[in-house]
Amino acid sequence: MKPGSRHRWGLRGSILAWKNILAFHLLGNKPRSARGSKVAIFKLDRLGDFTLALGAIRALIRRHGQGECVLFISPPAEELARREFPTEPRVVIPPFARDIGAAWPGLRSQASGGWWDHSFDLAVSLRHQRSPWQELLFSRLRCTKRVAITNQPLSHHPSEQRWISTSLSKTRPAPILAGGSTCLELEAHRQLLELVWDTEVRPQEVVPHLVRPVGLQPNGALLLCPFGSAELRTLPVTVIVAAIKEFRKSLPLPLRLAAAPTEVKRYTDYADMLVAGGLPRPVIVTTPTLEALLCELAGSRVVLTTESAPAHLSVALDQPTVVLLGGGHHGMFGPWTRSQQQVWLTHPMDCYHCDWQCCHPEPYCLTRIAPTAVAQALLKVAAEG
């Protein structure tokens, strides 16, 4: 974290922090029950992070029985959870809330199926960076045994993190960066399962995979997925234009952009910038559902993307994929691969792990990736596919 990048709380922030601490201690930590029957899997997160948990969730279901695990998930992950785990009950909750005291009545009104009052044998958190809101929700689960990786401090909740914590039956520290290409999120999932079962878990057991869509129609295109969860993570146009020009000298594929219906204007503007740089106009395809996005990813000859939900979905499909990986959380959620058909590229910087609080005029970890390296990676994965 860069100096000065932490949130400046002030009086208003301090009041909010203490409201959250009070709400946690009044509403959280329900007594455990001796009567448990199912496993609660807690994974309130964005779509890309939920994709990274698919292997661990499958391993839990295999071990504890189909239909015996209840998934506590967020709205962005609901469609993928329904697709991949149709027999498992799901409780869908907003993953983020700034003021947990004010948010609690809303949660109580929408809690479905009585699962908040159900007694579980085991509650497992696959969310390893729990905010105060998420920590409150995890603590509310009635269970005989509660297992999680030790919560990693969140820079935007410095005051609360010291006072909001859940009593755990088993825990271990989060894995730390040790060089190489290990994805720490997957390693944390692996170590968590070892903690739950007291047995060795192989890394391959937690690698996500997705079944390819039925009735797939290949389009033979280069699919661009340029946008991440923050503007700083957008694929830099100058790098992409130069890379695709070089790539198309050897393999002149048509270009496509997959856009959610509400984001067509954003993708059109990006396409205009590509055309202004001298590329042919990409076809913009709307993907109103997750299945439509998966069809577009799996139907493409090669995918070029920033580190984002489409990146993780494409790798989970074992699709020829090149991912431009920035340094904000480098090593946390990528790189990871299913085969030699995936390549992750970055430009190493001393300021890695800035939590996307960039101290430069632009994110050099992305904008200084060599276009030639991108073009060569595209040709490599296209040949592998």
N, C-alpha and C positions, 0 to 999 in steps of 0.2 A: 504494500500500500504506500503510495507516495505521500510525503509530508503535505498536510493541508487538504488531503482528499477526503478525510473523514467528515461525516456529517456534523455541522455545527449546531448543537442542540438548542442552546439558549433556554430561556425560562419556559417558553411554550413546549419545547421538546422535552424538557425535564418533567413537566407536568404530565405529558402524554406517557413518558416512560414509567412514571410511578403509577399512573392509572392502569397500565398494562401489568405491572408487577402485582398490584392489588387484585386485579381481576384474575390473574393466574392463581394466586393463593386462595382466593375465595371459590373459584369455579373448578380448578384443576385438582389432580391427584385424588380421584375418587377411590374409595377403599377397594381393594382387590376382593374378588369373590373366589371361593373354593370350588365353585361349580363352573367348569369351562367345557366347551365342546368344539370350538373351531379356532382357526388361526386368523388373526387380523393382520393384514399386510397394509402398512401405512406408507403411501407414496403420493403426497400432494405436491404436484410439480407441473412444469411445462411439458409439452408434447415430446420435445427432444430428450429431456431428462427421463421421462417415463419410458421412452424407447430403450434407453440404456439399461433399464431395470427389467426388460423382458426376460432375459436369461435367468436372473435370480428368481423372478416370480414363477417361471415355469419349474425351476428346481424345487421351490417350496410346494407347489401344487403336486408335483410328482411324489414328493416325500410324504405329504400329509393327506393326500387324496383329493381327487377331482370333486368339486362342489363343497369342499370342506374349508375353503379359504374365502374370507370376505375382503374385498379390495376397497380401501379408503383412498379415493383418487380425486383429481381435480377435473373441472369441465373440459379443458383442452385435451385430456387423455381419455375421455369417456368412450369415444368412437373406437380408438385403438384397443382399449381394454375389452370392449364388447366383441370386437373382431377376433382377438387373440385368446380371450378367456370367457367364452360364452356361457359356461356352466357356473361361473363364480359370481356370487352376489356382489353388487357394487353399491357403495355409498359415495355420492358425488358432493364435494364441498369446495367452495372457493378456496384456492390455495394461499391467498395472501390477504391480510387485513392489517391496517396500521394500528388501529385501536381495538384490542381484543375485547375490552369491556363492552364497547358499543356494538361490536360484531356478534357477540354471543347470542343475544335474543334472535337474530336472524338465523343463526345456525340451528337453534332449538326448534324454530318454526319449520325448517325444511328437512330436518333429520327424518329419514324414512326407514321403515321396516323394524324399528325398535332396536337397531344395532348398537346405539349408544348405551342402551341398558342391558345389552346381552353380555354374558360372561364368557370370556375366551380363555382357552388354555394358554395361548401364546399371542403376544402382540409384537410385531417386528417392524421397525422403521427402516425403510429403504431411502428415506430422505435424511442425508447426513449433515445438512446445513440448515437446521430447523430454526425458523424465525420464532419470536415469542408466541405468535398466533399458532404456528404449527406445533410448537412444544405444548401449548395448552391443549390442543386437539388430541395429540398423542397421549397426554397424561389422562385425558378423560376416558380412555378406553378401559373398561373393566377387564382385568386379566389376572391369571395366576402368575404368569411370567412375562416380563417386558424386556426386550433385548434391542439394543441399538449401538451403533458406533458412537463414541463420545462426541457430543454436539460440537461442531466447529464454530468458533466465534464469528459472528456476522458484523462487519465493520459499521453497518448503519444501525446497529442496536447495542452500542457499547455499554450503556448504563444497565439495560435490562438483562443482558446475557449473564451477568454475575448473580442475579437474583431469581431468574426463571430457569428451573431445571427439573427434569422428571426423574423420579426414583426408578432405577433400572436394576433388574435381576442380574443381568450380565452386560458388560460393555468392554470395549478396548479402544485405545486411541486411534484416531483416523490415520491411515497411511500417509506418508510424506513423500515428497518428490525425491527420487533417488537416481535421476538420470534415465536414459533409455527411452522407450516409447510406451511405457505402461500408462494406461488410462486410470487415474486414481479413483474415479467413480466406480469402474468395474472392479478394481482391486478392493475397494471398500465393500462392495456387494459380496465378493468372494470371502473376505475375512468375516463378514457378518454371518454368513451361512455356516462357516466353521465354528463360530461362537455359539450359534443356535444348536448345532448338532454334535459338537465336540468330536468332529472328525474332519479329515482333510477334504478340501474341495478343490478340484482342478480348475485352473483359469478358464479352460474351454467351457466349463459348465455354466458360466455366467455371461458368455458372449451372446449378445442379442441376435436373433434371426427372425425373419418374417417369411411367411409363405407367399409366393408370387401370386398376383391376382389371377383369377380364372378368366379364360377367354381373352387373354392379352393380345393386343394388336401392335407389334413393333412398328415404330415410326422412323427408325434409323437416324434420329437427329441428335444434335448436341443440345442438351437441356441445361439452361442456366437457372440457378436458384440464387439470386444475388443478395438477398436481404437476410440479416440476422435479427436478433432481438433488440439490438441497439444500432443506431445509425453508424457508429464507428466500425461496425462489423460488415458493412456493405462491401461487396466486391468492388475494388477500385476500377473505374471505367478505363483509365489509360492502360493499366496492366492487362485487363481483360481484352480490350481491343487489339493490342499488340500481340498477345498470346494467341488469340483465335485466328488472326491473320496468318501467323506463322503455322499454326496447326492445319489450317485449311489448304495450305500449299500442298500438303501430303494427303489430307483426307477432307475434302470439301463437303462436310455435312451441313444440312440445313440447321437453322437455329430455332430454338423454341424457348419460351418463358412460361412457367406455370404460375398462374395468379389466382388467389382467392377472389371471389366475385367483388368483394368490397375494396380490393386493392388494384383493380385494373388500371386506374389512372397512374398509380405509382409505377407500375410495370411499363406502361406506355411511355412515361417520361424516361425511364431507363433505356427502353428500346430506342427512343429518339437519340439519346446520347451515343448508343452503339452505332447507329446509322451515321450520325455526324462524324464519327471516327472512321468511317469507311467500310463498315460491315453491312452485309445484306440485312434487311429488316427481319427480325425474328417474328415467328408466329406466336401470338399470345393466346394461351389456352387457359380457360377458367377451370378451376378445380374446386367445385362447391363442397365436396366431401373428401374425407380421408382416402376412401377407396379410389376416387378420381385422381388424387395426387399420387397414390401408389401406382396406379396404371401408367401415369405419365412418367414416373421415375423408372419403372421396370420396362417400359416400352422404348426407352431411349437407348441409343447406341452408347452414349457416354454422358455422365452428369458432371457439371462444373458448379461448385457451390461454396459458399462461405460456411463456417461452422454454425449449424442451425438444425432445426428439426428435420428439414429435407435431407441434410447431410447424414444424420444418424439413420433415418429411414432408408436411404439409398444404400448405405453400407450394410444395414441389417438385411436388405434384399440381396446382398452380394452382387450389386450392380457395379459396372466399371465407373469409378467415381474419383474425381480429384477435388480435394477440399483445401481451401485456403484458410489456414488456422492462425488467428491472431494471438497476441501474447497476454491478453487480459486475464484469462484463466488457463494459460497453457499447461497441458498435462493433466488438468482436472477432468475434462470431459472429452478429450481427444489428445493424441490420435489413438484410434483403434481400428482394426481391420478384421474382415472375415477371410480374405484371401489376397493374392497379389493383384487383384483387380481394383484395389483402393490405394490411393497415394494422398498423403497429407503434406502440404507445403507451408512453410513459414519463413520469416526473416528474423533470426535471433537478435534480441536486443537486451541490454542490461536492465531495462525497465520492465521485463516480463513480470506477470502476476500483479498488475496494477489495478485489477478489478475494473478495467475499462475506464479508469480515471486518467486519461491520456495527458501527458505533460508536453507533448510535441504538437506542432502545427497540424499534423495529420498522423494517423496510426501507421508509422513506418514498418511495423511488424507485418502489415499487409501490403502497403503501397510500394515497398522496396523488394517485394518478391519479384524475381526476374521473369519477364514474360517468356523467355526461352525455356526456363525450367517448367513453367506451366504447360507450354506447348508440348514439350517432350513427355511430361507426365500424362497428358491427354492421349498422345499417340501410344504410350506404353499400355495404359489400361484398356484402350480400344483394341489393341492387338491381343491382350490377355483375354478379352471377352469374346 
